[in-house]
Amino acid sequence: MVACSVARPRSLQLAGGRHVVATLWQVVDHDLVTLSGEEDFVEAVYRNLAPEGTVLADRVPYALHQALRRWRHERPSDVGAWAPYLHYGR
């Protein structure tokens, strides 16, 4: 469901992925910063994906948007870290 990769989101969709999260360029682990409250970016995405403990695949665009919005708000000058993320979906 979530694949951080530099390219090939279309191939993941052709393989059956309904929602693909990809990046425009390679990101490294230290770019996945800790947000306020000791929650990192990936945890923020998954928290929004599974608000009551069950992953809801149709929430992928919303979950990504909410996590990126929070990241932009907390670290607006860190554009190179939060800007590359894209959602591809049907």
Secondary structure, DSSP 8 states (H G I E B T S, - for coil): -----SS-HHHHHHTT-SEEEEESS---GGGS-EETTTEEHHHHHHHHH-TTSS--GGGHHHHHHHHHHHHHHH-TT-HHHHTTEEEEE-
